[in-house]
Amino acid sequence: MYDFKPDAAQGTAELYRELLGAADALTADEPDAIANMANVAALLWEFLPDLNWAGFYRVGPVKGGAKSGAKAGGADELVLGPFMGRPACIRIPLGSGVCGAAAQNGATQLVADVHAFPGHIACDAASRSELVVPVLRDGQVITVIDLDSPRPARFSQADAEGIEALAALLAARI
Ligand code: SME
């Protein structure tokens, strides 16, 4: 049995230190990317308060691209990966919404008010703020980690840095 739980009443830095330790322990010896993303989505949900969605979008070929004979190196988009929360949009074009911006720019997107973000994709009308962090391997974005909250301005710079550290840990494991 795994019993990873955050200690009550601690600061953000300690919370992320514990979250990263748990993520490291769960993924270190497991080569299956889906299993690792699924467990990390569960950890994010368990450790971080005030979320209504936590999970992964993976960079992959556009739908139908392989079947229609697209060459390797053809167009990519984001495809829904393991997550916790309500069912969500399955495919997101690179450059669209908060996730698409993170994937296209390779840069963290810290959005205090999703209604003010041009092109925000409302998978859940309850979402008010969002943090999306790209996972890079060999300089390429392979996945993004997406956190949504029903609370405006839920995410701080400390959250961004904590999830960036998680992204670095996971880069070779997902
Ligand atoms: N809001 C995201 C879409 C993904 S869902 O929040 C799970 C966006 O604008 O990219």
Boltz pocket constraint, residues with backbone or C-beta under 6 A from the ligand:
constraints:
  - pocket:
      binder: B
      contacts: [[A, 53], [A, 88], [A, 89], [A, 92], [A, 96], [A, 97], [A, 98], [A, 99], [A, 100], [A, 119], [A, 120], [A, 121], [A, 122], [A, 123], [A, 124], [A, 127], [A, 130], [A, 146], [A, 148]]
      max_distance: 6.0
